[in-house]
Amino acid sequence: MTNPVVTRVALGQCAVEVECRVDSLAPALALLLGDTRTTGGEVQTRFVIDTNAASQFEIHRGEKRCYQ
């Protein structure tokens, strides 16, 4: 993906960013998070959705893989 899609989700005083680096998944993520509040709160963490060498989805939080 040339330009990853970053979606910010704010909940009260906190916010989370979800960076999607998978072109085929970006529309589904936009649909899932499209109605969430994007302003306010301080970003606490960022999740990155990508694929690995075996074309499996992975979710990372910082340097740690959370899901494969």
PyMOL commands that set and color helices and strands:
alter all, ss='L'
color gray80, all
select helices_A, chain A and resi 26-33
alter helices_A, ss='H'
color red, helices_A
select strands_A, chain A and resi 5-11+14-20+42-51+57-61+64-67
alter strands_A, ss='S'
color yellow, strands_A
deselect
rebuild
show_as cartoon
